[in-house]
Amino acid sequence: MGLEIELQDERGGPLESISDRQNLLGRLLPPNSDESCLLVASIDPYGDTVFNRIQMERFLREWRVVSAKAQSPGERTLVAAIESMAVRCNNSVHLYLKFIGD
């Protein structure tokens, strides 16, 4: 099982979500030791990782590295959907991008 990714409001209510049931991100995310992508490399596949608006500019820069690795249609669809949620989070207060591990 892969991650569930949600754009949440300030109460934790989901506004948008996408499931990575095939664990595509497991192949696309950099390893935790990658210091060039500190935020994206810190996504925990087994726990929850939450990003806020202040982190989104950096997250989006790092997300380009993940997007560049996406090759299959499924991978491209997944990374584009997450980027869309991240952009929305970046443009609004009280929104959070949450990666929910298994």
N, CA, C and O of each residue as an XYZ file, in Angstrom:
408
protein
N       0.843     -1.186      0.000
C       0.000      0.000      0.000
C       0.883      1.243      0.000
O       1.901      1.297      0.691
N       0.487      2.225     -0.771
C       1.233      3.478     -0.851
C       0.633      4.539      0.037
O      -0.107      4.245      0.976
N       0.956      5.756     -0.269
C       0.502      6.905      0.502
C      -0.865      7.399      0.038
O      -1.265      7.197     -1.108
N      -1.551      8.035      0.937
C      -2.746      8.823      0.645
C      -2.304     10.268      0.789
O      -1.682     10.620      1.791
N      -2.606     11.103     -0.173
C      -2.194     12.498     -0.114
C      -3.444     13.357     -0.092
O      -4.325     13.214     -0.939
N      -3.515     14.256      0.889
C      -4.695     15.103      1.047
C      -4.306     16.568      1.171
O      -3.294     16.905      1.786
N      -5.105     17.418      0.590
C      -5.081     18.842      0.892
C      -6.148     19.024      1.959
O      -7.320     18.722      1.737
N      -5.732     19.523      3.123
C      -6.649     19.619      4.259
C      -6.843     21.063      4.691
O      -5.978     21.918      4.499
N      -8.012     21.304      5.282
C      -8.261     22.612      5.873
C      -7.681     22.635      7.285
O      -7.079     21.657      7.726
N      -7.859     23.747      7.990
C      -7.251     23.914      9.307
C      -7.788     22.951     10.357
O      -7.168     22.782     11.407
N      -8.910     22.326     10.100
C      -9.485     21.354     11.035
C      -9.128     19.915     10.653
O      -9.574     18.965     11.297
N      -8.319     19.766      9.597
C      -7.938     18.434      9.145
C      -8.937     17.811      8.194
O      -8.816     16.637      7.846
N      -9.916     18.578      7.773
C     -10.905     18.073      6.825
C     -10.333     18.035      5.421
O      -9.722     19.007      4.976
N     -10.520     16.932      4.719
C      -9.970     16.828      3.362
C     -10.733     17.686      2.358
O     -11.964     17.667      2.319
N      -9.987     18.441      1.541
C     -10.566     19.246      0.467
C     -10.350     18.560     -0.883
O     -11.195     18.640     -1.774
N      -9.213     17.891     -1.019
C      -8.861     17.111     -2.203
C      -8.018     15.950     -1.725
O      -7.365     16.038     -0.685
N      -8.027     14.860     -2.477
C      -7.158     13.749     -2.115
C      -6.867     12.888     -3.337
O      -7.605     12.876     -4.323
N      -5.765     12.173     -3.223
C      -5.400     11.191     -4.239
C      -4.689     10.052     -3.516
O      -3.933     10.282     -2.572
N      -4.933      8.841     -3.959
C      -4.293      7.663     -3.370
C      -3.204      7.154     -4.292
O      -3.360      7.122     -5.513
N      -2.118      6.764     -3.692
C      -1.014      6.138     -4.418
C      -1.032      4.643     -4.088
O      -0.108      4.125     -3.461
N      -2.075      3.973     -4.510
C      -2.269      2.552     -4.178
C      -1.174      1.653     -4.747
O      -0.898      0.585     -4.201
N      -0.557      2.080     -5.833
C       0.492      1.274     -6.460
C       1.883      1.614     -5.927
O       2.877      1.065     -6.402
N       1.960      2.507     -4.952
C       3.222      2.944     -4.360
C       4.196      3.487     -5.402
O       5.389      3.188     -5.367
N       3.675      4.281     -6.321
C       4.511      4.895     -7.345
C       5.510      5.875     -6.740
O       6.647      5.977     -7.202
N       5.083      6.593     -5.705
C       5.980      7.565     -5.077
C       7.179      6.892     -4.421
O       8.241      7.501     -4.291
N       7.015      5.657     -4.013
C       8.128      4.926     -3.416
C       9.323      4.848     -4.351
O      10.467      4.795     -3.899
N       9.064      4.840     -5.637
C      10.135      4.786     -6.635
C      10.592      6.188     -7.054
O      11.682      6.341     -7.604
N       9.777      7.199     -6.801
C      10.081      8.551     -7.277
C      10.696      9.460     -6.220
O      11.485     10.344     -6.551
N      10.348      9.256     -4.966
C      10.844     10.144     -3.906
C      12.329      9.901     -3.648
O      12.797      8.764     -3.712
N      13.065     10.969     -3.357
C      14.484     10.792     -3.038
C      14.638     10.098     -1.686
O      13.723     10.136     -0.863
N      15.791      9.463     -1.449
C      16.019      8.837     -0.144
C      16.113      9.887      0.947
O      16.438     11.045      0.683
N      15.831      9.481      2.159
C      15.841     10.397      3.303
C      17.191     11.071      3.487
O      17.262     12.148      4.079
N      18.234     10.477      3.005
C      19.579     11.051      3.154
C      19.903     12.136      2.121
O      20.968     12.749      2.187
N      19.005     12.374      1.180
C      19.234     13.361      0.118
C      19.082     14.773      0.673
O      17.966     15.234      0.917
N      20.193     15.449      0.869
C      20.170     16.786      1.459
C      19.784     17.875      0.468
O      19.578     19.019      0.872
N      19.680     17.554     -0.809
C      19.271     18.562     -1.792
C      17.753     18.719     -1.837
O      17.246     19.697     -2.385
N      17.038     17.773     -1.271
C      15.563     17.806     -1.245
C      15.089     17.490      0.169
O      14.420     16.481      0.391
N      15.428     18.339      1.109
C      15.157     18.048      2.516
C      13.682     17.817      2.824
O      13.349     16.909      3.586
N      12.799     18.619      2.249
C      11.375     18.452      2.553
C      10.814     17.186      1.915
O      10.203     16.357      2.590
N      11.022     17.049      0.637
C      10.450     15.906     -0.095
C      11.063     14.595      0.394
O      10.372     13.579      0.476
N      12.360     14.614      0.720
C      13.019     13.407      1.218
C      12.545     13.027      2.617
O      12.782     11.908      3.072
N      11.875     13.955      3.301
C      11.399     13.668      4.663
C       9.992     13.066      4.691
O       9.461     12.814      5.773
N       9.387     12.834      3.543
C       8.056     12.213      3.520
C       8.178     10.783      4.033
O       8.918      9.971      3.479
N       7.451     10.496      5.086
C       7.510      9.201      5.761
C       6.503      8.236      5.137
O       5.298      8.475      5.225
N       6.963      7.155      4.510
C       6.023      6.225      3.878
C       5.172      5.435      4.872
O       4.165      4.842      4.486
N       5.568      5.421      6.152
C       4.849      4.635      7.157
C       4.120      5.495      8.183
O       3.324      4.981      8.970
N       4.381      6.775      8.180
C       3.729      7.688      9.112
C       3.107      8.842      8.358
O       2.945      8.776      7.140
N       2.763      9.879      9.058
C       2.148     11.051      8.442
C       3.162     12.186      8.352
O       3.965     12.391      9.263
N       3.114     12.912      7.254
C       3.980     14.068      7.042
C       3.092     15.216      6.581
O       2.329     15.070      5.626
N       3.188     16.354      7.256
C       2.328     17.494      6.961
C       3.190     18.710      6.600
O       4.173     19.023      7.271
N       2.788     19.378      5.521
C       3.463     20.596      5.081
C       2.468     21.749      5.124
O       1.279     21.575      4.854
N       2.980     22.941      5.471
C       2.125     24.127      5.526
C       2.494     25.109      4.415
O       3.420     24.864      3.641
N       1.779     26.197      4.347
C       1.945     27.202      3.296
C       3.358     27.780      3.253
O       3.893     28.029      2.172
N       3.956     27.991      4.402
C       5.299     28.566      4.454
C       6.318     27.633      3.798
O       7.312     28.099      3.241
N       6.084     26.337      3.859
C       7.000     25.350      3.282
C       6.760     25.101      1.796
O       7.595     24.483      1.135
N       5.649     25.566      1.268
C       5.251     25.186     -0.092
C       6.180     25.676     -1.199
O       6.386     24.961     -2.180
N       6.738     26.859     -1.069
C       7.624     27.344     -2.121
C       8.819     26.408     -2.274
O       9.175     26.015     -3.385
N       9.422     26.061     -1.165
C      10.548     25.114     -1.198
C      10.081     23.741     -1.646
O      10.742     23.096     -2.460
N       8.943     23.283     -1.120
C       8.401     21.984     -1.505
C       8.224     21.910     -3.024
O       8.604     20.921     -3.651
N       7.659     22.936     -3.594
C       7.411     22.937     -5.045
C       8.717     22.911     -5.848
O       8.787     22.267     -6.895
N       9.734     23.600     -5.368
C      11.051     23.529     -6.041
C      11.590     22.106     -5.996
O      12.075     21.587     -7.002
N      11.504     21.485     -4.843
C      11.979     20.117     -4.695
C      11.095     19.128     -5.463
O      11.582     18.112     -5.961
N       9.805     19.428     -5.556
C       8.871     18.531     -6.238
C       9.218     18.397     -7.727
O       8.917     17.379     -8.350
N       9.846     19.419     -8.281
C      10.277     19.350     -9.683
C      11.236     18.180     -9.916
O      11.233     17.584    -10.993
N      12.042     17.855     -8.932
C      12.962     16.713     -9.026
C      12.158     15.417     -9.127
O      12.479     14.539     -9.927
N      11.124     15.310     -8.318
C      10.252     14.129     -8.357
C       9.527     14.071     -9.702
O       9.469     13.017    -10.335
N       8.983     15.189    -10.127
C       8.247     15.241    -11.395
C       9.116     14.833    -12.574
O       8.639     14.176    -13.500
N      10.373     15.211    -12.547
C      11.285     14.883    -13.647
C      11.520     13.380    -13.767
O      11.846     12.889    -14.848
N      11.357     12.648    -12.667
C      11.551     11.192    -12.677
C      10.318     10.443    -13.185
O      10.418      9.284    -13.586
N       9.168     11.094    -13.170
C       7.909     10.437    -13.559
C       7.935     10.102    -15.043
O       8.132     10.980    -15.883
N       7.735      8.832    -15.357
C       7.788      8.395    -16.749
C       6.459      7.833    -17.252
O       6.031      8.143    -18.363
N       5.817      7.015    -16.440
C       4.568      6.387    -16.891
C       3.414      7.372    -16.778
O       3.507      8.349    -16.034
N       2.331      7.130    -17.502
C       1.154      8.001    -17.366
C       0.641      8.063    -15.929
O       0.229      9.127    -15.464
N       0.662      6.948    -15.232
C       0.205      6.927    -13.842
C       1.066      7.780    -12.943
O       0.558      8.498    -12.082
N       2.376      7.704    -13.142
C       3.297      8.522    -12.356
C       3.094     10.000    -12.648
O       3.061     10.819    -11.730
N       2.958     10.339    -13.917
C       2.781     11.752    -14.285
C       1.464     12.303    -13.745
O       1.412     13.450    -13.299
N       0.414     11.509    -13.779
C      -0.883     11.937    -13.248
C      -0.789     12.176    -11.744
O      -1.299     13.173    -11.232
N      -0.138     11.260    -11.049
C      -0.005     11.367     -9.598
C       0.803     12.599     -9.205
O       0.360     13.378     -8.362
N       1.969     12.789     -9.795
C       2.801     13.936     -9.399
C       2.138     15.260     -9.784
O       2.291     16.256     -9.077
N       1.410     15.279    -10.890
C       0.704     16.509    -11.289
C      -0.419     16.830    -10.307
O      -0.627     17.996     -9.971
N      -1.140     15.818     -9.844
C      -2.223     16.051     -8.881
C      -1.670     16.574     -7.560
O      -2.255     17.472     -6.953
N      -0.553     16.019     -7.116
C       0.062     16.478     -5.874
C       0.579     17.897     -6.040
O       0.434     18.719     -5.135
N       1.175     18.193     -7.176
C       1.650     19.553     -7.430
C       0.491     20.543     -7.425
O       0.625     21.649     -6.903
N      -0.631     20.163     -7.994
C      -1.809     21.031     -8.008
C      -2.280     21.338     -6.585
O      -2.625     22.479     -6.275
N      -2.295     20.320     -5.722
C      -2.687     20.534     -4.329
C      -1.660     21.420     -3.621
O      -2.024     22.273     -2.812
N      -0.375     21.213     -3.930
C       0.681     22.026     -3.312
C       0.563     23.491     -3.726
O       0.759     24.384     -2.902
N       0.248     23.742     -4.978
C       0.061     25.120     -5.450
C      -1.125     25.755     -4.727
O      -1.055     26.910     -4.306
N      -2.188     25.015     -4.589
C      -3.357     25.538     -3.876
C      -3.004     25.839     -2.417
O      -3.427     26.858     -1.871
N      -2.239     24.962     -1.797
C      -1.785     25.170     -0.417
C      -0.908     26.412     -0.323
O      -1.016     27.187      0.627
N      -0.057     26.592     -1.295
C       0.848     27.744     -1.331
C       0.084     29.058     -1.442
O       0.537     30.084     -0.933
N      -1.050     29.036     -2.090
C      -1.802     30.255     -2.373
C      -2.872     30.592     -1.346
O      -3.579     31.588     -1.503
N      -3.006     29.791     -0.304
C      -4.058     30.018      0.682
C      -3.538     29.787      2.097
O      -2.658     28.956      2.325
N      -4.087     30.525      3.023
C      -3.753     30.280      4.431
C      -4.650     29.181      4.973
O      -5.731     28.926      4.442
N      -4.192     28.538      6.031
C      -4.952     27.501      6.740
C      -5.210     26.253      5.903
O      -6.184     25.536      6.131
N      -4.330     25.996      4.931
C      -4.394     24.740      4.182
C      -3.095     23.984      4.416
O      -2.038     24.578      4.625
N      -3.199     22.658      4.374
C      -2.059     21.796      4.668
C      -2.034     20.652      3.665
O      -3.076     20.112      3.294
N      -0.842     20.295      3.235
C      -0.657     19.156      2.359
C      -0.154     18.012      3.232
O       0.921     18.094      3.825
N      -0.940     16.952      3.301
C      -0.632     15.858      4.222
C      -0.432     14.560      3.448
O      -1.264     14.166      2.631
N       0.697     13.908      3.728
C       1.001     12.592      3.178
C       0.746     11.590      4.286
O       1.381     11.659      5.339
N      -0.169     10.663      4.069
C      -0.591      9.723      5.083
C      -0.045      8.345      4.723
O      -0.445      7.753      3.720
N       0.867      7.841      5.545
C       1.482      6.543      5.302
C       0.643      5.394      5.822
O      -0.348      5.587      6.526
N       1.074      4.163      5.450
C       0.305      3.010      5.943
C       0.768      2.550      7.282
O       0.221      1.592      7.829
